Every structure is written in C-alpha cells, then in structure tokens.
Amino acid sequence: MLIRPPDGFPVRAGEDGKAGVVVGVTPDLTSRFSAVDLVKIASEALGGKGGGGRPDMAQAGGPDGAKADAALSAIEKAMAGA
C-alpha cells in the first residue's frame, strides 16, 4: 500500500503477517519533519521497537501487519500536529 500524504512524504507499508514501513521526507521539509521520528511512531503502532535511518529516509517494521493502517494514521497524526 502506498500513501502519499502532503508534499514530500511517500509512505509504504506492506502486509504479510509482518509489516514494513519506509518514510521519505523531501529535503525542503527535513527541517520540520524527521523520517526517523515518523518511522518510529509507525513501528510502535505495528508492535515494533523502533527503526532508523536518516532524516530524509528511514525504515522500520513490526510483527503485526494487520495494523498497517493504524501505523499510517499515526504518521499522519504526527505530521498534522507538527
């Protein structure tokens, strides 16, 4: 599933029992958003323990792929609150 929230945030999550999330933030928005922070939020929603990467691209996963929609919603909520 690919969701493209507002400018510069491609987010990808997959379901196969487990889930993986990759968050990309365009260079013009890394001063406001960190891909690492956003992917950690998604990982928590998936039952994971973190994730990592760079401010412009990060990835994480979790054991509960059924919560992929919740992970994406958590990212969107975090972005809306920033």
C-alpha positions in Angstrom: 0.0 0.0 0.0 1.5 3.4 -0.9 0.1 6.5 0.7 1.3 9.9 -0.4 0.3 12.3 2.4 1.0 16.1 1.8 4.1 17.1 -0.1 7.2 15.1 0.3 6.1 12.1 2.4 5.9 8.9 0.5 5.0 6.2 3.0 4.9 2.5 2.1 3.6 -0.3 4.3 3.1 -4.0 3.4 1.2 -6.8 5.0 2.4 -10.4 5.1 1.8 -11.1 8.8 4.6 -8.6 9.5 4.7 -5.1 8.3 7.5 -2.8 7.0 7.3 0.9 6.7 9.6 3.3 4.8 9.2 7.0 5.2 10.8 9.5 2.9 10.9 13.3 3.6 12.0 15.7 0.8 15.0 17.9 1.6 12.8 21.1 1.8 10.8 19.5 4.7 13.6 17.9 6.8 13.8 21.0 8.9 10.2 20.3 10.0 10.0 16.5 9.9 12.4 13.7 10.5 11.8 10.5 8.7 13.4 8.7 11.7 10.9 10.2 14.2 7.9 9.4 11.9 9.0 5.8 11.2 9.5 5.1 15.0 5.9 6.2 15.5 4.7 3.8 12.8 6.8 1.0 14.3 5.2 1.4 17.7 1.8 1.2 16.1 2.9 -2.1 14.5 4.1 -3.6 17.7 7.8 -2.9 16.8 10.5 -1.4 18.8 12.0 1.3 16.7 13.5 1.8 13.3 16.2 4.0 11.9 17.8 5.7 9.0 18.5 9.3 8.0 16.4 12.5 8.5 15.3 12.1 4.8 14.7 8.3 4.7 14.0 5.8 7.4 12.6 2.3 7.7 11.1 0.1 10.4 8.9 -2.9 10.9 6.7 -4.7 13.3 5.2 -8.1 13.9 1.5 -7.0 13.4 0.8 -6.4 9.7 -2.9 -6.1 10.4 -2.1 -2.7 12.0 -0.6 -1.2 8.9 -3.5 1.3 8.5 -3.0 2.3 12.2 0.7 2.9 11.6 0.0 5.2 8.6 -2.7 7.0 10.6 -0.2 7.6 13.4 2.2 9.1 11.0 -0.4 11.4 9.5 -1.5 12.5 13.1 2.1 13.3 14.0 2.5 15.3 10.8 -0.7 17.2 11.5 0.5 18.1 15.0 3.8 19.5 13.8 
